[in-house]
């Protein structure tokens, strides 16, 4: 389906009062350029895979979205739980009185205009995720995480799960 037709359909649904807002998922920078060119400046979010081990969007997509005032919705912010046992996260978690998953989620949430959608399988899990928003990572913590999870040097295609 051509992107222009999708944008037209979404805007028609919005005009008809069938939806309030619409967003996209896994659109990279060139796709977002095409979306805007097709009249998709009503898009309210781009949902992308972004976490400590999937930092590619930092190179171009996150700045593009920030410049265009489109919030990012980061899915799998704790890499489907695989980040929970990483030594760097465990060390910081012990220092700040949190879990490794909370530290990973806090790292993701440190960006303005970024929303994270972590999995929550129980009320207690929702509360644990919510508490991650209260964690303040120090410059030293961020440096430790940057060393343990370096961002890529070169642009790479948007990753997906």
LINHUPE-V87248 format. One record per pair of residues at least 24 apart in sequence whose C-alpha atoms are under 8 Angstrom apart, sorted by the first residue. I is the first residue (numbers start at 0). J is the second residue. D is the distance in whole Angstrom. If there is no record, write none. Layout:
i=I j=J d=D
i=I j=J d=D
//
This chain:
i=2 j=33 d=8
i=2 j=34 d=7
i=2 j=37 d=7
i=3 j=34 d=7
i=3 j=37 d=5
i=3 j=38 d=8
i=6 j=34 d=7
i=6 j=37 d=7
i=6 j=38 d=7
i=6 j=39 d=6
i=7 j=38 d=8
i=10 j=41 d=8
i=22 j=46 d=8
i=25 j=157 d=7
i=25 j=159 d=7
i=26 j=157 d=8
i=27 j=60 d=6
i=27 j=156 d=8
i=27 j=157 d=6
i=28 j=59 d=7
i=28 j=60 d=5
i=28 j=63 d=7
i=42 j=69 d=7
i=43 j=69 d=6
i=43 j=70 d=7
i=44 j=69 d=5
i=44 j=70 d=5
i=44 j=71 d=6
i=44 j=72 d=7
i=45 j=69 d=7
i=45 j=70 d=7
i=45 j=71 d=5
i=45 j=72 d=6
i=46 j=71 d=6
i=46 j=72 d=4
i=46 j=73 d=6
i=46 j=74 d=7
i=47 j=71 d=7
i=47 j=72 d=6
i=47 j=73 d=5
i=47 j=74 d=6
i=47 j=157 d=8
i=47 j=159 d=7
i=48 j=73 d=6
i=48 j=74 d=5
i=48 j=75 d=6
i=48 j=76 d=8
i=48 j=157 d=8
i=48 j=158 d=6
i=48 j=159 d=6
i=48 j=160 d=7
i=49 j=73 d=5
i=49 j=74 d=6
i=49 j=75 d=7
i=49 j=76 d=6
i=49 j=107 d=8
i=50 j=75 d=7
i=50 j=76 d=5
i=50 j=77 d=6
i=50 j=78 d=7
i=50 j=103 d=8
i=50 j=107 d=6
i=51 j=76 d=8
i=51 j=77 d=8
i=51 j=103 d=7
i=51 j=106 d=8
i=51 j=107 d=8
i=51 j=144 d=8
i=51 j=148 d=6
i=52 j=78 d=8
i=52 j=148 d=6
i=52 j=150 d=8
i=53 j=158 d=7
i=54 j=150 d=5
i=54 j=151 d=7
i=55 j=150 d=7
i=55 j=151 d=6
i=55 j=154 d=7
i=55 j=155 d=6
i=55 j=156 d=8
i=55 j=157 d=7
i=55 j=158 d=8
i=56 j=157 d=7
i=57 j=150 d=8
i=58 j=151 d=8
i=58 j=153 d=8
i=58 j=154 d=6
i=59 j=154 d=7
i=65 j=112 d=7
i=68 j=112 d=8
i=69 j=112 d=8
i=70 j=112 d=5
i=70 j=113 d=6
i=70 j=114 d=7
i=71 j=112 d=6
i=71 j=113 d=5
i=71 j=114 d=6
i=72 j=113 d=6
i=72 j=114 d=5
i=72 j=115 d=6
i=72 j=116 d=7
i=73 j=107 d=8
i=73 j=113 d=7
i=73 j=114 d=6
i=73 j=115 d=5
i=73 j=116 d=6
i=74 j=115 d=6
i=74 j=116 d=5
i=74 j=117 d=7
i=75 j=115 d=8
i=75 j=116 d=7
i=75 j=117 d=6
i=75 j=118 d=7
i=76 j=103 d=7
i=76 j=104 d=6
i=76 j=107 d=7
i=76 j=115 d=6
i=76 j=116 d=7
i=76 j=117 d=6
i=77 j=103 d=6
i=77 j=104 d=6
i=77 j=117 d=7
i=79 j=118 d=8
i=87 j=143 d=7
i=87 j=144 d=7
i=87 j=147 d=7
i=88 j=144 d=8
i=91 j=140 d=7
i=95 j=134 d=8
i=101 j=127 d=7
i=101 j=128 d=6
i=101 j=130 d=7
i=101 j=131 d=5
i=101 j=134 d=8
i=102 j=131 d=7
i=102 j=134 d=7
i=104 j=128 d=7
i=104 j=131 d=6
i=104 j=132 d=8
i=105 j=131 d=5
i=105 j=132 d=6
i=105 j=133 d=8
i=105 j=134 d=6
i=105 j=135 d=8
i=105 j=136 d=8
i=106 j=136 d=7
i=106 j=141 d=8
i=108 j=132 d=7
//
